[in-house]
Amino acid sequence: MGAKNALASLVGLLQIFIGVSAIVFAYLLHYNPSYLEVRTLLGLREEYVAFFFLVLGVIGFFSIISGILVIYEWSFARKVSYE
């Protein structure tokens, strides 16, 4: 069972990292457009920035929640025996 817990923790941490990265990228795209010329590199028009901010924020939020739940389910809930 140790390998399953380690793998679940790795997958959960990866999901949390992806979620945080999506939220940071959404911030850079919306609030700080001159940082690394993100809008110019991606070729985004001004009208679509709010939509991408919303989509990346929602994806990031759900990815973080999913990662936390994966870690909780495999690390803590499996220790309880239902006898």
N, C-alpha and C positions, 0 to 999 in steps of 0.2 A: 504494500500500500504506500510505501514511501515514495516510489517512483511516480505514482499517480498524483500524490500531493504536490510533488515538485513540478510536474508537468502542468498541473492545474494552476499553480502559483505563477509559473512562467507565462502561461497563456493569459491569465488575468492581468499580470503586470504589463504584458505587451498591449492588451486592449486599453488599459489605463493610459499608457504612453501614447497610443494612437489618438485617443480622445483628447488628451492634453495638447498634443501636436495640432490637431484639427482646430481647437479653440484658439491656440496661439496664432496659427495661420489666418484664421478668420479675423483676429484682432489686427494683425499686420495688414491684411487686405482692406479692412474698413477704416480703421482709425489712424493708421500711419502709412499712407500710400507711398511716401517717398523713401521708406526704408527698403533698401535693396531693389527698388523699382519693381515691386511685385506686380502691380497692375500692368505696367508696360511689358514686362516679360511674358505674362500670360495673355496679353492682348484683350483685357477686359474693359468694356465700356462702363462709364459711370452709372448707367441705369441698372446694371446687373449686380453691382457690388452688394447692395442690401440683400438681394436674394441669396447670393453666395454666402454672405455673413450668416443669414438665417439657417441655411442648409448645413454649413460647417458647424455652427453652434449646436444644432440639434444632433447631428451625427456625433460630435464630440461628447455631448452630455450623455447620450445613450451608450456610447462606448465606455465611458468611465463607469457608469452604473453597472453595465454588464460585466466589466472586469472585476469590480468589487464583489458582485454577486457570485461570480465564478470562484473567486478566492474564498469567500465565506462558505459557499456550499461544500466545496471539496476539503477545506481545511478544518472547519469547525463543526458543521452539521454531520459529517460522517463519523465523528467521534462518539456521538450519542447512539447507544444501542437501543433498538426497539424490541424488547423482549416481552 
